[in-house]
Amino acid sequence: MKMKPPLKILLLFILYRVDNTTALCDTWATDPVSCVKQYNIEWDHLLPDTPTTWVNTMPIGNGVVGANVYTDGVSKVSLLLSSQEAWNEASQLIKLGTVDITYTPSPPQGSTFKQTLDISTGTVQISIGDLSVSIWVDAHSNTFMVNHTSSVRSYNV
């Protein structure tokens, strides 16, 4: 098959980028995780008018199932679940539902807040005061995993 010149140039450019990945990040060959981590998304506050809406969500998934993860920034973490197999009769992709996780007692008022989408691990990490929550999707079992820890006190879920 004979390629036209523009296609040949495009193919050479793509091959150059794949083979010479150091052009994308200086440490790719020795430490690719640090190259990806520079694209992590981190929030230290939520939009105040609408803390529990889609504008404050971070996506996780494995290609089959996924979730939009969000929090009220006080004591609740929510997952809006989806699946590539969830279609309605009008052939529209639909959400499966919401899972709310409420922690009691709430972390103290005025606690520090941080929400991070870790690109290298596909994990959403939420910290509210001493409460730390990590959420990810298992790549092999289509299972949502939630890990929560606190160094100061115990929480009821």
N, C-alpha and C positions, 0 to 999 in steps of 0.2 A: 504494500500500500504506500503510495507516494503522498507525502504531506505537503500542504500548501505552506509557503514561508511564514505567514503569521502564526499558524498553528505550531510549526516547528520552533519558533522563538518562544512561544508560550510554554511549550513542553520543556524546553531547555531551562527556562526560568524556574519552573516548578521543580525540576530535578535539581537545579542548583540550590534552591531553598531547602529541599529535603536533605540533600547530601551535605550541605554546608550550613548546618543549623547554628553554628557559632555566630553567624551573621544576625540571628534573632536574639541570642543571649550569649554572653561571653563564657558562662560556666556550664553550658548545656551538656557538654560531653562528660564533665565530672560531677555535676550536681543539678540535674534537671528540675528537681523539686523546688529549688530556690528560684529558678527562672519562672516557674508557674506561680509561685506564691506572691510574686510582685503584682499579680492581678487579683488578689483577694479583695473582697468588698467588706468594709468595716464601717459600722455606724455606731456613734456614741449617743444618739438620741433618735426618737421616732418623730414623724410629723405630728405635731400636737393636735390638730383638728380631727384626725382620723387614724388613731394608733392601730386599730385592728382591721384595717382594710388592705386590699391588694397592693397599695402603694408602699406598704411597709413589709412586704413578703420577700422571702428569698427562696429560690427553687432548689430542690434536690430531686434526684431520680437516678434510675439505671437504664433507661430506654424502654422499659416495660411499665413500671409504675413510677409515680412521682408525687410530689407534694409541694405546695407553697407553704412555707413555715413563717409564722408571724407570732408576735407577742403583744400584750398590752403594756409591757414594760414594768408591770407591777408584780403579778403573781400567776399569770396565765400564758401558756404556750399553746398554739393551735397549729394543726396540720390540715390543709385543704387537699384531700386525696384525689389522685387521678390515675387512670390506667389507659393504655393504648387500646384496650378492648371495650371501653365504656362508650357506647354509641347509643343515641336515641333513635326513634323511628324515622326521624327526618335526616338521618345520617350525619348528625352533629356530635362531635366529641364533647362529652359531659364530665363534670366532676362527680366523684362518688359520694362525697360527704366531708364533714369536718370532724376531727377528733380534737377535743379540748382537754388540756392537762392543766389542772389548777393546783397550785402549791399553797398549803397552809401550814403554819402562819405565813403571811406575806413577808417578803424581805422588808427591812426597815424603810420607812419613807425617806426619800432623798438618796437612796442607794445608787451607786454608780451603775451605769448601764452600758453594755457593749453587745452588739450582734455582728457576727462575722460569717461570711460565706467563704470557706476555705476551699479554694479551687483544686488544690493538690489532692485532697482527700474526699471531696464531694460532701463535706459536712457543714451544717449550720451550727454555730456555737453561740449560745446566748448566756450572758452573765448579767445577773441582777443582784448587786450586793455580793453576799457570800454564796449564792446559788449559781451553779454552773450547769447548763444543759447542752448536750451535744446530740444532734439528730442526723441520721444518715440512712441510706437505703442499701441493704445488702445486695451485692451484685449478682449473687447466685440463687437466692431464695425469694426475691421480690418481697422482702420483709423490711418494714420500717423499724429502725432501732433508735431508742431514746435512752441516753445515759445521763443521769443527773447526780451531782455530788454537791456537798457543802462541807467546808472545813470547820464551821462554827456550830451549826445546829442541825437537827433532823427535821425534815419536812414530810407532811402527809400529802399523798397524791390522790 
